[in-house]
Amino acid sequence: MKLKRLSEQTIVLTGATSGIGLCTARMAAEGGAGLVLVARNKEALDKLCAELKSGGRRVVGVAADVASESDLERAAEAAVANFGGFDTWINNAGVSIYGELTKVTDGDSRRLFDTNFWGTVNGSRIASKHLMHKGGAIINVGSTLSESVIPLQGMYCASKHAVKGFTDALRIELEAKEAPISVTLIKPAAMDTPYKEHAKNYLSVETTNPPPVYAPEIAANAILHCAENPTRDVYVGGGAKAMSMLATYAPKTADKILESTFIEMQKTEQPERNDGLEGLHRSRDSRLNERGGYEGRVMETSLYTAATLHPAITGSVIALGLGGLLYAFTRGERSTRTRNELGH
């Protein structure tokens, strides 16, 4: 299967005005792609479209809620009307809830699934229909929590497990039909985005991400790589892969670690601010923020993810590095031997 270059593509992107989505939108625009950007907050969407258009980029904004299939149909129609269609559809919109599962209301839980799971289902169905004959890519943003879990975010974990199950089944069904569609699941580790500000918080204190925390640009780069290169799935950040492997191969150990450390690691000593930016039921944040202001160290690169996306190049670099070390070692050994011989 061959996908178009980014500069030849039109991309539909949900959750485009914050965090990973915002990074992806700006990077895709820089790469020359035509963009149909989808977000709930019209003010933020208008700001982003104006920013990108001022740089000569081809962009259309569609204010829409991914939980509504008809809203997303409007996004597809906008792509057809303005660009003649689309080549990649990225289901990125998502939100979380901090709180014990027994205390989170059914209404909040269902709303989270409407966004994270049904938003992905709605977008994937629409994209599959449009791409069935012309070909292209569907990229769903899951999480490392698609395969592992974390306490206090149980419903978010459940939704991302559902996204993984849906994405994997969709891929198999499309492959069975020999449809020319690449289906990718992106699995980021914790990211320095406004994620926790937009989450519904049942706790009495402000929340934070357990380390390691990565820059959203790493995830955006992985997403756009998969728009050009058919890829089954990608872990964003070595921490994502490590967490998944621990949950898979040592589940009891993982449980004990999560019980003993990860509950408190998600809490700060600051009282819950209730600053009006929570966005579970509706988007209140009209700012364009890629970063979330994480106070600890943010990993700006991921050698693991780079190696996953570019195995041949990374293998060559590692081989050269090992060769250099071997040369330095043997040269040093020869020098030592010569000195010893001269000493005799």
N, C-alpha and C positions, 0 to 999 in steps of 0.2 A: 504494500500500500504506500502511495506517495502523497504527501501533503504539500500544499503550496508554501512558498516562502512567505514570511510575515508581511513583507511589503506588498504582496499580491493578495492578501486576505482581507475579508471583512469579518470582524469578531463581535459577537454578542456577549456581553459581560454583565452579570448580576452582582449586586453588592459593590458597585463601582466607586463609591465616594468615601471609602474608609479603608485603612489597613491594607491587607493584601490586595484587595480589589483596586484600590486607588493606585498602588504601586504598579499593578498589572496594566491598568488603563494608561498611565503615563509612559510606561516602558513600551507598550504596544504602539502607542501613538508615535513615539520616537522612532520606532522601527518601521513606520510607514503604513501601518494597518489602518483600514477604515473601521470605525468603532460605532456600535450601538450600545450605549451605556444605560444600565438599568439600576435604579435605586428608588427607595420610598420617598426620601426627602428631596422635594423639587428644588428647594433653594440651593442645597449643596450640589445637586445635579447640574443646575444652571451655571453655578460658579465653575464647576469642572469643565463643562462644555465650552464656556467662554474662554477659559484658560487655554485649552487645547486648540480651539479655533484661532486664537490670537497667534499661535505658532504655525498656522497654516495647515493644521491637521483636519482630517475628514472625520467628523464626529456628529452623532445624533443622540440626544438624550430622551429616554422614555421613563417618566415617573410611574412606577408600578410596584405592586406587592407580589413577590414570587409565589405566595400562597394562592394567588388567583391565576388559574390557567388562562382565563380570558385576558388578564393584564399582560401575561407573557406572550400571548398570541399577538398583541399589539406591538410588542418588541420585534417579533418576527416579521410582521407586516411592515414595520418601519425599515427593517433591513432590506426587504424586497423593494419597497418604494424608493429608497434613497441610494441603494447600492446594487440592486438586482439580486439580492440574496445574501447569504452569509456562508462562511467556510468553517468557522469554529464557534462553538457555543460553550461558554464557561459558566458553570453553576457554582458561584462563589458565596452568595449571600448566606449569612449564618448568625446565630445569636446564642447566648448561653444563659444558664441560671446557676447561681451559687446558693446552695441550701441542701439540707438533708432531704432525702427522697420522701420521707414520711411527712414532711412539712410543706412541700411544694404542692400548690393546688392543681387540680385537674385542668382548670382553665389555662394556667400558665404552661403546664406540660404540653397540652394540646397545641397551644400557640407556638411553642418552640418546635414541635414536630411539623407544624404547618410551614414554617420557614425552612428549617434545616433539611427535613426529609421530603415533604410534599413539594417544596420549591424546587428541589433537585429532580424529583419525578416529573413535575410539570415541564420544566425546561428540557429535560432529556427526551420526553415524548415528542415535544414540538420539534426539537432539533433533529431527532431521528426521521421524522416525516419529511422534513425539508432536505436532509442530506442523503436520503436513501438511494438516490440515483446519481447525484452529482459528486458525492463523497465529501469527507471533511472530518472534523474531530469534535467529540464531546468530552469536555474535561470537567470532572466533578471534584470539588474541594472537600475532602473528608478530613481526617485528622489521624495522628498517631493513636488517638482514642477510638478510632474505628476498630482497633484490634486489642487494645488494653483499656483500662478504666482508671478513673481518679475519683476519690471520694469528694463529696460536696458538689460535684458536677455530674451526678449520675444520669440525669435525663439528657444532658448534652451527649454523654458517652453513648447512651442508647440510640439517640438519633443518628450519630455518626456510624455506629454499627449497622444501622438500617441503611444508611447511604452506601456503605461498602457492599452489603448484600445485594442491594438493587443494582449498583454499578456492575458488579461481577456477573450477575445474571443477565443484565442487558447486553454486556459484551459478548457473552456466549450465544445469546439468541441472534444478535446481529451477525456474528461470525458464521453461524449455521446457515444464514440466508445469503452468505457471501456479500453482505452489504459493505461498501467501501468506506466504512466509518471506523475511525480509531476511537476507542473508549478508554479514558485514563482516569485513575483515582490518585489524587494528590493527598499525601498524608503528612501535614506539617507537625512539627513539635510546637512547643510554646513559642509564640511570636510577640515581639514588641509592637503591638497594635492597640487601638482603643477598645479591644475586645472586652476587658473587664469593666470599662466605663459603660458600655452598652448592655452589659448583662443585667438581668434581674437579680438583685441581691437580697437574700433572706437573712443574711448574717447581720450581727450588730456592729461589725467592724468592716473597714475597707479590705478589699481582696488584692491579691497579687499572684503572679505566676511563679511556680517552682522552677528553678534553673534546671538545665540550661535553656536560655531564652535566645531566640534567633531574630535577625533582622528580616522584615517582611520582603525586602528585595530578593532574598534567596528563594522564597516561595514564588514570587512573581516571575523570576528568571526560569524556574522549573516549569511553571505553567506555560510560558511562551515557548520554551524548548519543546514541550509536548504538543504544542499547536503546529509545529513544523516537523516533528519526528514522532511517528506512532510509538507509543509507550504504554505498557500495561498499568504500571503504578510507580510512584516515586515517594520515598520518604524524604521530607525536607528537614535536614539536620540529623547528625549522627545520633543525637539523643532520642529522636523519634524511633529509629531502628532499634536502639538498645532497649528502649522501654517495651517495644513490641516483642523482642526476643525474650526478655525477662518474663513477660506475661505468658508467652507460649511455652517456654522450656522449663521455667521454674515458677509456676503460678502460686504455690504456697509461699515461697520466698517473696514474690511480688506483693502478695496480700499483706504480709507482715510489714514490709517496708512502707506500703501505702498507709496502713493503719497507724504505724508509729510515727511517721514523719509528714506525710503529705496533707494531712488535715490541717495541722498548724502552719505548714509552709505556705498555705494559701491565704492565711490571715495576716493582717498587719495590726499594729497597736492603735491605729487611727480609727476613731468612731466612723460609722457609715455616714457619708456626706449627704446622700440623697440630693445630688446636684441637678437632677432633671435630665440627665443625659441617657438614662436607661431606655433601651429601645426594643424591648420584647414585643410590645403590642403596636407601637408606632415609633417612627424615628423622630427624635427631638434634637439631634445634633446636626447642625447645618455647616459645621466646620469641615475642612478637608485635611484630615490628619492621617498620615501614614503610620506614625509612631504613637505609642501609648505612654511614653515617659517612664519606662521601666528603670528603677533605681539601681539595680545591680548591673553586672556586666552583660552586654548584648553581644552575641556572636555575630560578627558582620560577614563571615564567610563560613562555608561548610565543606571541608575537603571530602567528606563522605558523599554528600549530594553531588558535588562536582564529579567525583569518580563514578557515580551511578549514571550521570547524564553523558559523560564523555569517557567511557572506559578505555578506549584506545589511546587517547591523548594522555590520560592519567597514568595508564600502564607504561607509556613511553617515558613520562617524567619520572616515575618511580624507578624504572629500569636505569635511566641515566643517573639518577641519584644513587642507586645501589652501585652502579658502575664506578661513579666518582668516589664513593666510600671505599670500594675494593681497591681502586687505583691508589688512593691516599694511604690505605693500610699497607699494600704491598710495597709502595715506594718507601714508606716509613720503615718497613721491615728490612728492605734492601739497604737503606741508609744506616740502620743500626748495625746490620751485618758487616757493612764496609768499615764502619768506625771500629768495630770490634777487631776486624782483621788488621786494620792499620795499627791498632793498639798493640797487637801481637808482633 
